[in-house]
């Protein structure tokens, strides 16, 4: 004996008379019991109330977080180590100084852009960063993808630096500072 599956399993079959008097089989869905329907409506309203509460909490947390973005408050990232390189930039100190041109955040809602501003403006770089799109920047003539991975600012280029994988932004800056200074004809300080 074949058992019905799918909608036929959920519906009962009833024999009804059509308008022309011919008996036919018709699928009939059972009516949902009133107590079950009320219970489901109650659960839905509770879930909607929880969702509204969570939305308010998220909004409150976003407001509180936005107060700390760009400040040296409790949410500021830890101090970075001073980094020098012996490459074509002559051992110039990259972190801890002031860049020739400061970077200004274009989108305060973008955490990558905010952290890049904080990092770059504490470096001694002479090569400017320019935002192209969310997560994509130009450092001199080099296109770089910047992302936050495990709470760290990471950079990746398509030219083979770091084997095409994300690397720390300070390692990127140490490598490309000299390359871009040469390319742009900027003299060592």
Secondary structure, DSSP 8 states (H G I E B T S, - for coil): -----THHHHEEEEEEE-TTS-EEEEEEE----HHHHHHHHHHHHHHHHHHHHHHHHHHHHHHHHHHHTTSSSTTS-------B--STTTT-B-BSS--SS----S-TT-HHHHHHHHHHHTB--SS-EEEEETTEEEETTEEEEEEEETTEEEEE-SSSGGGGS-EEHHHHHHHHHHHHHHHHT----
